[in-house]
């Protein structure tokens, strides 16, 4: 069955970006001028997924507003002859069919994905985590969907990280079957580095068969007392094959200040409108500060 739906959990508190996230959902923090959640929605759309369910929570209304029509703003921009801006604002509501549902209690990522069950309604689906940003030139999700079409099973995204960093991720025990494809023997949430089965980290892109919901229902609170998606994937992997598509470059951790900054710089340098002036300034800045 072809995957049509994407689920984007966006119910987290964003404590790593306080005070910015006190009143603004972390998913609305922009990379230059685009909220990170818009980049994630655009990625899903590029991969052919146009039915998108965002899992929100209290005080996340700005996310819904962002993908809604804004008649007054559009009329004002039109009246002032700002037609490009008006078009940009209007197109956001046509990007995809965006739905939202609330997670009522912060019980963990696994619980948040479980909230999508009724909407997903027995179909395979993708999950995209907003803290992980994938460079628009990297067709990661499309490749994962291809693996799903081939095997009809769930697919994780695997990225090798330094051994010292693996304890921040779901760590995969892989059995390599092709150069960039592994069968997932097991996966464990944030293990101590010396207990991790490998340094292959699960990055926030997933394609799931609907059986993940049964596994989620049976999942007890795990790491940090939360219902972990990783634990449900691990039990699913004991019932049916789960694959990991491995990739190497093009991922930023937007939930981390340093990587967020790097992503901003890289995206700015690549933009036609900002790139030339920004690169020139940056080169000069590096020289002045004797950074090289
Ligand atoms: C979540 C998942 C973890 C995964 C990571 C990818 O963790 O629980 O398994 O490796 O996303 O970014 P978080 O970063 O939300 O703590």
Boltz pocket constraint, residues with backbone or C-beta under 6 A from the ligand:
constraints:
  - pocket:
      binder: B
      contacts: [[A, 109], [A, 129], [A, 131], [A, 132], [A, 168], [A, 169], [A, 170], [A, 171], [A, 189], [A, 190], [A, 201], [A, 202], [A, 203], [A, 204], [A, 229], [A, 230]]
      max_distance: 6.0
